Amino acid sequence: MKKQEERVVSAATSRALAIVERGLQNSQDYLNYLAALTRELHMETTRPQVGNAVCNAIGKTLKLVELQEKYGKDSSDSRQGKVLQIAE
């Protein structure tokens, strides 16, 4: 039985990596990142485990944003918006 070759995208050509290195600051950045990652998963140039880990991390980030909006207190810095204090 022939061992299947694993196609993995190099860091130099990964669109998803280039997007995340610039920073994910807003929802459009997240959408662009997920679209690029989805393409790489579909093209089998990124391992499914990476896609799974990224989706789990983004899900937790979105939950934190939801909690911040729901329970956060207004910051003294008006540009920062609400802040959620996790622990004292």
C-alpha positions, 0 to 999 in steps of 0.5 A, a space after each residue: 500500500 502506497 503511503 499518501 503524500 501530505 500536502 502542507 502549505 508553506 508559511 510563505 504562501 499561506 493566505 490565512 497565516 498572512 491575514 492572522 499575522 496582520 492581526 484580527 481586529 474586527 469581524 471582517 478580519 475574522 471572516 477573511 481569515 476563516 475564508 482563507 483557512 477554509 480554502 486551504 482546508 478544501 485544497 488539503 494544504 492545511 491539516 484538519 486538526 489545525 482548522 479544528 483548533 482555529 474554529 474552537 479558539 474563534 468560538 471561545 473568542 466570540 463567547 468572550 465578546 458576547 459576555 463582555 457586551 452583556 456584563 462588561 462595564 464602561 471603560 474610562 477610555 471611551 475608545 475601548 468600549 466595555 471591559 469585562 473583569 475576569 478576576 479580581 
